[in-house]
Amino acid sequence: MCAVGIFSGCTKASIPKASSVATVNEENASVVSGRPTSLFSAINPASIGISFVHQTLGRHDYFLPEIIGSGCALVDVDGDDRVDILAASLSSADGTAGAQPIGGTVEIFFQNTNGTFSKRDNSTLVIAGLAMGIAAGDLTNDGLPELLVTSYGEDSLFLNEGEGRFRNVTSESGYSNPAWGASASFVDFDRDGWLDLFVTNYIDYTARPCRQLGGGNPDFCVPHLFPGTIDRLFRNTSHEAMSDETPRQVRLQDCTAESGLAGMKGAGLGVAAADFTADGWPDLYVANDQMANFLWVNQRNGSFREEAVLRGCAYDRQGRSQASMGVAIDDFDGDGLWDLFLTHLEGEYHTLYKGHAGGLFEDDTHAAGLADVTLPYTGFGTGSFDIEHDGDVDIVCVNGRVRRPAGFPAQSAAYFSPYRQRGQVLVNRGGVFQEQNPKEEPWLEERAVARGLAVGDLDRDGDLDMVVNRIGEPLGIYRNDSVKTGHSVRVRAVLPQCGGRDAIGAVITLVTDRGVFRRLIQPGLSYLSSHEPWAHFGTGAADAVREFQVLWPDGSTSLHPGGDVDREYILEKP
């Protein structure tokens, strides 16, 4: 059976819900005139029921939040085992037609059984500020994810009440973030079984006119003209307020000061939460704009120590700070250690920090072939995954300038046009990356001011698709149609002891006769966005899984029997 909508033209069945193991669809890629089809196909959002258009303020006065943009998320918010699409918008009114812009929004599009999407009553979440980032995580341990929407203005925290309904619980939860919120990540930093919340904050911005370097036409201000802000950490105390007699509720305690995070100010845009030091406790990495990045190392007592300079991931190889935006974590060279990939400003290459034993890093961008090809682009959202299932992790970046290039005068007509750029697909060939030729990838010719990028398996065919939030434009939806050269496995890790929620922070190791593959389950990556919380493996020629090894967020480990490839597995913590 082939579903309609995003799946139109496919030849294989979608996957029904399964309690333990389900079969993933076989290959559906084709070869045209002896050549492989493109890696991704652009899907018309309207054809599958997506009516979203990112709304700006229509100010045309180079108000900095407008160029920062908004994010998106792929997450099953209603528990029907189908991934839904969420997209943030700066405003709920377009401003270009004289409408008065008011609070930002997050639009939720629920996936139907036939692969199309639709809205429901109350599926537009309205917030007071300008909506920037979306983070998803289960704070109440009931198996349903809550949503945090960061903003320029007032962030909003939404409790999931089931069946796709959300209630704003910002005030009653104790959550308060007075700064300009950017990316956020759910992470159990104290390993008590309850997800906590880490929020990066951008600059202390005051609207003011700026000019291009050397004078000339007005343009968006650079961030170093404004003071930095502190990031915030919230400990989840919801369990302390719950009982059999009380309904589900969210309670958060701001522990920024006691954790040590209040000691440094930055210009945070991207975030990554993972155990970078291999001691079993999650650390916090912050991608700062035009200043040194932070690596907050977990001291296992509720506090953190900033060690990015000591560990080699604060500056590039020349000791320069960069304009860091998006973040990806993966084992790009297959050595069993986490590496970091960061997107940067045009004129700065996107950086690959290679991980070494002991939690150390080294700028390995040039050796990996990523320096020259990324130099002309201003990158924001990014994702790392094995596109064609050959066993190597590839990289996708979406781009868009924050400054007008030379020769483009200030103009109100086609206001964002000079800032548009195309995206990039960087294919991993044994640890060295090659840029996919845009002439062979039609969607790459689409220029946009792209910001948020979320990755997930929209059509449940075993490979990963992408959703992109683009300033002032409809949502970009890209289906993975690559010709696969190997097999794949998808894994969901759940915690039955925690209401069956996703085990965010778990590390899944897949052992085969052809090699060992490792993935982290952490959706709060990219830029202002949230990926689907599954682990995806391309296994290349390996046609069977010998076993699964799981390092759970509380530091415990377990072994699980393997099986066939081209399947998806649900692993439960014993």
Secondary structure, DSSP 8 states (H G I E B T S, - for coil): ---SGGGTT--S------SSEEE-------EETTEE--SEEEE-GGGGT---B-------S--HHHHH---EEEE-SSSSSS-EEEEEES-SS-STTS------EEEEEEE-TTS-EE--TT-EEE-SSEEEEEEEE-SSSSS--EEEEEEES--EEEEEEETTEEEE-HHHHT----S-EEEEEEE-TT-SSS-EEEEEE--------EE-TTS-SEE---GGGS--B--EEEEE-HHHH--TTS-----EEE-HHHHTGGG--B-EEEEEEE-SSSSSS-EEEEEEBTS--EEEEE-SSS-EEE-HHHHT-SS-TTS---B---EEEE-TTSSSS-EEEE---TTS--EEEEEETTTEEEE-TTTTT-HHHHTT--EEEEEEE-SS-SSS-EEEEEEB-SS--TT----STTTTGGGBB--EEEEEETTEEEE--GGG-GGGG--B-EEEEEEE-TT-SSS-EEEEEETTSB-EEEEE----SSEEEEEEEEEGGGTTEE-TT-EEEEEETTEEEEEE-----BTT-B--S-EEEEEET--EEEEEEEE-TTS-EEEEEEEESSEEEEEE--
